C-alpha cells in the first residue's frame, strides 16, 4: 500500500507496547508523523476521515501522554490493516507486531501487551496498574472521549491527557529489480577484473 504523499518512511517500527519514549525520538529518530492529536476529554473526528486523509499510510501508531510532557506514556504500532482490524465488541484481540490490538468504530480502539487478555466494557479495564495498555472510546465511526493511557484510567473528562495517532510508511528497502541490477553490476566488475588480470 502506498501512503499519502508527504508521509515519511519509518526509520524504526517499535515491536510491542513501549513506555516513556520521547516525542522527539518518535517523530525525529524513528521517522513518524503526528497525523492527529486530541484531548482525552474531548470527542474526536471521524476515524474513516483520518484514515483516508492525514493518517493514511502503511503503519499506524496509537499513543497517549500528559499534555505538559514531552514523553509518550505508552505507544504501540503495527501495519494499518492490523491496527484497524475489526475485532467487534467482544474481548477478542488481533495479534500484530508484538501487541494485542482491538478495534471497532462503534465501541473502542486500543492495544494490550503480547499475550494479555482484555476486558472491554467498552474500553479495556483489565490489568489495573499495567502500563502497556491504551484504549479510546469510539462511537458512530468517531473517536469519542475517554478512557486509558497505560495505568491512567477514567480519562473521559480529562484536559491534562492527550491522545495521538502517528503514521509512517514502510521502512526503505531496495526494490527487487534494484537488487538484481546491483548484482549484475558486481558480476560485471568481477568479469572486468578477471580480464584485466589475465
Residue pairs with C-beta under 8 A, 6 or more apart in sequence:
1 58
1 80
1 81
2 169
3 56
3 57
3 58
3 167
3 168
3 169
4 53
4 54
4 56
4 57
4 167
7 33
7 56
7 57
7 167
7 168
7 169
8 31
8 32
8 33
8 168
8 169
9 31
9 168
9 169
9 170
9 171
9 172
10 30
10 31
10 32
10 59
10 168
10 169
10 170
10 171
11 29
11 30
11 31
11 171
12 29
12 30
12 31
12 171
13 30
13 59
13 77
13 97
13 168
13 171
14 21
14 30
14 75
14 76
14 77
15 97
15 98
16 76
16 97
16 98
16 99
16 113
16 114
16 132
17 74
17 75
17 76
17 98
17 99
17 111
17 112
17 113
17 131
17 132
17 133
17 134
18 72
18 74
18 75
18 76
19 72
19 73
19 74
19 131
19 132
19 150
20 71
20 72
20 73
21 71
21 72
21 75
22 70
22 71
22 72
23 65
23 70
23 71
23 72
24 70
26 32
26 61
26 63
26 72
26 75
26 166
27 33
27 34
27 166
30 168
31 168
32 61
32 77
32 166
32 167
32 168
33 57
33 166
33 167
33 168
34 164
34 165
34 166
35 50
35 54
35 55
35 57
35 165
35 166
35 167
36 44
36 45
36 50
36 54
36 55
36 164
36 165
37 162
37 163
37 164
37 165
38 44
38 45
38 143
38 162
38 163
39 67
39 158
39 159
39 161
39 162
39 163
40 64
40 136
40 145
40 146
40 147
40 149
40 155
40 156
40 158
40 161
40 162
40 163
41 145
41 146
41 155
41 156
41 157
41 158
41 159
41 161
42 145
42 159
43 142
43 143
43 144
43 145
44 136
44 142
44 143
44 144
44 145
44 163
45 142
45 143
46 141
46 142
47 84
47 105
47 109
47 138
47 141
47 142
47 143
48 105
48 141
50 143
50 165
51 80
51 84
54 167
55 165
55 167
56 167
57 80
57 167
57 168
57 169
58 79
58 80
58 168
58 169
58 170
59 77
59 78
59 79
59 80
59 83
59 167
59 168
59 169
59 170
60 77
60 78
60 79
60 80
60 83
60 84
60 165
60 166
60 167
61 75
61 76
61 77
61 164
61 165
61 166
61 167
61 168
62 75
62 76
62 77
62 83
62 109
62 110
62 111
62 134
62 136
62 163
62 164
62 165
63 72
63 73
63 74
63 75
63 76
63 134
63 163
63 164
63 165
63 166
64 72
64 73
64 74
64 75
64 134
64 148
64 149
64 150
64 152
64 161
64 162
64 163
64 164
65 71
65 72
65 73
65 149
65 161
65 162
65 164
66 73
66 160
66 161
66 162
67 159
67 160
67 161
67 162
68 160
72 164
73 131
73 149
73 150
73 152
74 131
74 132
74 133
74 134
74 149
74 150
75 134
75 164
75 166
76 97
76 98
76 99
76 101
76 111
76 132
76 134
77 83
77 97
77 166
77 168
78 96
78 97
78 99
78 101
79 96
79 97
80 167
82 94
82 96
82 97
82 101
83 96
83 101
83 103
84 103
85 94
85 96
85 101
85 103
86 103
86 104
86 105
87 93
87 94
87 101
87 102
87 103
87 104
88 104
88 107
89 104
89 106
89 107
89 120
89 122
90 120
91 117
91 118
91 119
91 120
92 102
93 100
93 101
93 102
93 112
93 117
93 118
94 100
94 101
94 102
94 103
95 101
95 114
98 114
99 111
99 112
99 113
99 114
100 111
100 112
100 113
100 114
100 115
100 116
100 117
100 118
101 110
101 111
102 108
102 109
102 110
102 111
102 118
102 120
102 124
103 109
104 138
105 138
105 140
105 141
105 142
106 138
106 139
106 140
106 141
107 120
107 122
107 138
107 139
108 120
108 122
108 123
108 124
108 135
108 136
108 137
108 138
108 147
109 135
109 136
109 138
109 143
110 118
110 123
110 124
110 133
110 134
110 135
110 136
110 148
111 133
111 134
112 118
112 124
112 126
112 127
112 130
112 132
112 133
113 130
113 132
113 133
116 126
116 127
116 130
116 132
116 133
117 126
118 124
118 126
118 133
119 125
119 126
120 135
122 137
122 138
123 135
123 136
123 137
123 146
123 147
123 148
124 133
124 135
124 148
125 148
125 153
126 133
127 133
128 151
128 153
129 151
130 150
130 151
131 150
131 151
132 150
133 148
133 150
133 151
134 148
134 149
134 150
135 146
135 147
135 148
136 143
136 144
136 146
136 147
136 148
136 163
137 143
137 144
137 145
137 146
137 147
137 156
138 144
143 163
145 156
145 157
146 154
146 155
146 156
147 153
147 154
147 155
147 156
148 155
149 155
149 161
149 163
152 161
155 161
174 182
